[in-house]
Amino acid sequence: MTSSLLPTYARAKVSFERGEGAWLVARDGSRYLDFGAGIAVNSVGHGHPHLVAALTEQAQKVWHVSNLFEVPEAERLAQRLTEASFADVVFFANSGAEANEACIKMARKYHAAGGHPERYRIVTFEGAFHGRTLATIAAGGQQKYIEGFGPKVDGFDQVPFGDLDALKAAITPETAALMIEPIQGEGGLRVVPHEWLRTLRSLCDEHGLMLIMDEVQTGIGRTGKLFAHEWSGVTPDILSSAKGIGGGFPMGACLATGEAARGMVVGTHGTTFGGNPLAMAVGNAVLDIILAPGFLDHVRRTGLLLKQRLAALKDRHPDVVEEIRGEGLMTGLRLVVPNTDFAAAARDEHLLVIPAGDNVVRLLPPLIIGEAEVNAALDKLEAACAAMETRGRRAAE
């Protein structure tokens, strides 16, 4: 049957009807170990009882009132986020792209409010991914996302990943901010060295720029800290969060210092659905789990175990796995074989992984996994590697 959905996705021929923790159950009853988590979204797994209870309770009260009125759960979630981070204020949106749009607007408005509206350009880095709106595809700079959508939105300058001379040359009197992901997710699980982040902070301080951290994929405990930039000791001025913050419910957030947000006064930005009571109830439930004593320690321990087991897998299968990347439970395998073929082989073993750039597959499991799920995933990855090796030998014959 022909689908009525716009054909913008190459969907795998499997659909799921329910989930339990780190497992998804397909319509035919088969079980899949989910090491994709909806692309780092289902941070506390599928069907978590605390999230289900929070959503159900709020759904019986009020769903939507708009931002014309106070939303107490939004006030509570914002306060908890600021108390646990560098930020003083939060703006809630519905997605990572919207959160990044708010970050971009805030950085530009900061300079305009200070009497320098000419400072609107933002320097980003090759391999970045910041969303699919017209502004955020321009920020990401990847031609495959920009082509065919008219003139590229002005105001973004890409420089090579880690090229200090190119970065310094790109900073002009029109530059407003530097924008970077602490780990490039879509770009292939490329971890930004801590020293490089410290260099960016120093350059921002020297030139009066805003430092924007895109933590849409890296945030909310994914690397073993609430936000990945914490590993470097570097503090941003503005930060975007989404994906894991809603545990599967659509939500995004822009966090900022009070100084960075000085231009964002009444009427400068808005959203119909952002900060709605349903999303806020779920967001608070997610933080109940992520910020519970010992939880991030658990993520770090499990991430270390996974990385150790993956290193051994690489040693056993050098013709399939070239490199292990990532931090915490944001891990990637850079492959010798095509990453899409490997993802399909893993899916044949009922393991879900996510392809990324630079011929990488991402392992982004729910943060609640433990040793049992790591062992199960490695058994399935072992089988997928063996299948790829068998395919390679047959092709060579």
Solvent accessible surface area in square Angstrom, and as a share of the most:
residue,aa,sasa,rsa
1,M,239,1.07
2,T,125,0.72
3,S,71,0.46
4,S,124,0.80
5,L,113,0.56
6,L,135,0.67
7,P,123,0.77
8,T,93,0.54
9,Y,155,0.59
10,A,112,0.87
11,R,144,0.53
12,A,43,0.34
13,K,206,0.87
14,V,44,0.26
15,S,56,0.36
16,F,63,0.26
17,E,95,0.42
18,R,128,0.47
19,G,21,0.20
20,E,79,0.35
21,G,24,0.23
22,A,6,0.04
23,W,58,0.20
24,L,23,0.11
25,V,4,0.02
26,A,3,0.03
27,R,166,0.61
28,D,121,0.62
29,G,46,0.45
30,S,28,0.18
31,R,106,0.39
32,Y,21,0.08
33,L,0,0.00
34,D,3,0.02
35,F,0,0.00
36,G,1,0.01
37,A,0,0.00
38,G,44,0.42
39,I,64,0.32
40,A,3,0.02
41,V,34,0.19
42,N,23,0.12
43,S,1,0.01
44,V,0,0.00
45,G,4,0.04
46,H,28,0.12
47,G,53,0.51
48,H,42,0.19
49,P,99,0.62
50,H,76,0.34
51,L,17,0.08
52,V,79,0.45
53,A,57,0.45
54,A,21,0.16
55,L,61,0.30
56,T,66,0.39
57,E,101,0.45
58,Q,19,0.08
59,A,34,0.27
60,Q,145,0.64
61,K,134,0.57
62,V,63,0.36
63,W,152,0.53
64,H,77,0.35
65,V,51,0.30
66,S,28,0.18
67,N,86,0.44
68,L,153,0.76
69,F,134,0.56
70,E,153,0.69
71,V,13,0.08
72,P,103,0.65
73,E,51,0.23
74,A,18,0.14
75,E,114,0.51
76,R,109,0.40
77,L,0,0.00
78,A,22,0.17
79,Q,107,0.47
80,R,45,0.16
81,L,0,0.00
82,T,26,0.15
83,E,126,0.57
84,A,39,0.30
85,S,27,0.18
86,F,41,0.17
87,A,6,0.04
88,D,89,0.46
89,V,64,0.37
90,V,30,0.17
91,F,53,0.22
92,F,16,0.07
93,A,3,0.03
94,N,35,0.18
95,S,41,0.26
96,G,14,0.13
97,A,20,0.15
98,E,62,0.28
99,A,0,0.00
100,N,1,0.01
101,E,42,0.19
102,A,1,0.01
103,C,0,0.00
104,I,5,0.03
105,K,82,0.35
106,M,9,0.04
107,A,0,0.00
108,R,70,0.26
109,K,77,0.33
110,Y,31,0.12
111,H,7,0.03
112,A,41,0.32
113,A,59,0.46
114,G,37,0.36
115,G,53,0.51
116,H,89,0.40
117,P,95,0.60
118,E,80,0.36
119,R,44,0.16
120,Y,64,0.24
121,R,42,0.15
122,I,0,0.00
123,V,0,0.00
124,T,0,0.00
125,F,1,0.00
126,E,87,0.39
127,G,22,0.21
128,A,3,0.02
129,F,45,0.19
130,H,4,0.02
131,G,8,0.07
132,R,159,0.58
133,T,49,0.28
134,L,103,0.51
135,A,18,0.14
136,T,0,0.00
137,I,14,0.07
138,A,0,0.00
139,A,0,0.00
140,G,5,0.05
141,G,26,0.25
142,Q,40,0.18
143,Q,114,0.51
144,K,139,0.59
145,Y,37,0.14
146,I,16,0.08
147,E,121,0.54
148,G,76,0.73
149,F,132,0.55
150,G,51,0.49
151,P,133,0.84
152,K,88,0.37
153,V,50,0.29
154,D,90,0.46
155,G,1,0.01
156,F,8,0.04
157,D,40,0.21
158,Q,48,0.21
159,V,6,0.04
160,P,52,0.33
161,F,56,0.23
162,G,43,0.41
163,D,54,0.28
164,L,65,0.32
165,D,112,0.58
166,A,29,0.22
167,L,0,0.00
168,K,108,0.46
169,A,83,0.64
170,A,20,0.16
171,I,21,0.11
172,T,58,0.34
173,P,114,0.72
174,E,72,0.32
175,T,1,0.00
176,A,0,0.00
177,A,0,0.00
178,L,0,0.00
179,M,0,0.00
180,I,2,0.01
181,E,14,0.06
182,P,5,0.03
183,I,6,0.03
184,Q,1,0.00
185,G,0,0.00
186,E,41,0.18
187,G,12,0.11
188,G,0,0.00
189,L,0,0.00
190,R,70,0.26
191,V,60,0.34
192,V,2,0.01
193,P,76,0.48
194,H,73,0.33
195,E,106,0.48
196,W,26,0.09
197,L,3,0.02
198,R,108,0.39
199,T,32,0.18
200,L,0,0.00
201,R,46,0.17
202,S,66,0.42
203,L,10,0.05
204,C,1,0.00
205,D,96,0.49
206,E,124,0.56
207,H,74,0.33
208,G,39,0.38
209,L,3,0.02
210,M,11,0.05
211,L,0,0.00
212,I,0,0.00
213,M,0,0.00
214,D,6,0.03
215,E,0,0.00
216,V,19,0.11
217,Q,19,0.08
218,T,1,0.01
219,G,6,0.06
220,I,2,0.01
221,G,0,0.00
222,R,5,0.02
223,T,1,0.01
224,G,0,0.00
225,K,59,0.25
226,L,7,0.04
227,F,0,0.00
228,A,7,0.06
229,H,8,0.04
230,E,65,0.29
231,W,81,0.28
232,S,8,0.05
233,G,67,0.64
234,V,7,0.04
235,T,66,0.38
236,P,1,0.01
237,D,20,0.11
238,I,0,0.00
239,L,0,0.00
240,S,0,0.00
241,S,0,0.00
242,A,3,0.02
243,K,50,0.21
244,G,6,0.06
245,I,0,0.00
246,G,0,0.00
247,G,9,0.09
248,G,44,0.42
249,F,50,0.21
250,P,91,0.57
251,M,5,0.02
252,G,0,0.00
253,A,0,0.00
254,C,0,0.00
255,L,0,0.00
256,A,0,0.00
257,T,30,0.17
258,G,34,0.33
259,E,97,0.43
260,A,1,0.01
261,A,16,0.12
262,R,100,0.36
263,G,5,0.04
264,M,46,0.21
265,V,97,0.56
266,V,155,0.89
267,G,76,0.73
268,T,38,0.22
269,H,56,0.25
270,G,52,0.50
271,T,33,0.19
272,T,85,0.49
273,F,123,0.51
274,G,3,0.02
275,G,4,0.04
276,N,21,0.11
277,P,8,0.05
278,L,20,0.10
279,A,2,0.01
280,M,0,0.00
281,A,10,0.07
282,V,5,0.03
283,G,0,0.00
284,N,3,0.02
285,A,3,0.02
286,V,0,0.00
287,L,0,0.00
288,D,51,0.27
289,I,23,0.12
290,I,1,0.00
291,L,63,0.31
292,A,41,0.31
293,P,140,0.88
294,G,43,0.41
295,F,26,0.11
296,L,33,0.17
297,D,59,0.31
298,H,46,0.20
299,V,0,0.00
300,R,80,0.29
301,R,152,0.56
302,T,8,0.05
303,G,2,0.02
304,L,107,0.53
305,L,49,0.24
306,L,0,0.00
307,K,73,0.31
308,Q,104,0.46
309,R,76,0.28
310,L,0,0.00
311,A,46,0.36
312,A,39,0.31
313,L,0,0.00
314,K,66,0.28
315,D,109,0.56
316,R,123,0.45
317,H,15,0.07
318,P,87,0.55
319,D,105,0.54
320,V,1,0.01
321,V,1,0.01
322,E,82,0.37
323,E,66,0.30
324,I,31,0.16
325,R,35,0.13
326,G,6,0.06
327,E,57,0.26
328,G,11,0.11
329,L,0,0.00
330,M,0,0.00
331,T,1,0.01
332,G,0,0.00
333,L,0,0.00
334,R,59,0.21
335,L,3,0.01
336,V,83,0.48
337,V,24,0.14
338,P,72,0.45
339,N,19,0.10
340,T,85,0.50
341,D,51,0.27
342,F,0,0.00
343,A,6,0.05
344,A,34,0.26
345,A,4,0.03
346,A,0,0.00
347,R,78,0.29
348,D,108,0.56
349,E,60,0.27
350,H,57,0.26
351,L,0,0.00
352,L,27,0.13
353,V,11,0.06
354,I,34,0.17
355,P,50,0.32
356,A,14,0.11
357,G,27,0.26
358,D,61,0.31
359,N,47,0.24
360,V,0,0.00
361,V,0,0.00
362,R,4,0.02
363,L,0,0.00
364,L,0,0.00
365,P,0,0.00
366,P,0,0.00
367,L,1,0.00
368,I,58,0.29
369,I,1,0.01
370,G,19,0.18
371,E,111,0.50
372,A,76,0.59
373,E,43,0.19
374,V,0,0.00
375,N,54,0.28
376,A,26,0.20
377,A,0,0.00
378,L,3,0.02
379,D,97,0.50
380,K,41,0.17
381,L,0,0.00
382,E,54,0.24
383,A,35,0.27
384,A,0,0.00
385,C,0,0.00
386,A,46,0.36
387,A,42,0.33
388,M,9,0.04
389,E,42,0.19
390,T,42,0.25
391,R,116,0.42
392,G,41,0.39
393,R,146,0.53
394,R,173,0.63
395,A,85,0.66
396,A,89,0.69
397,E,174,0.78
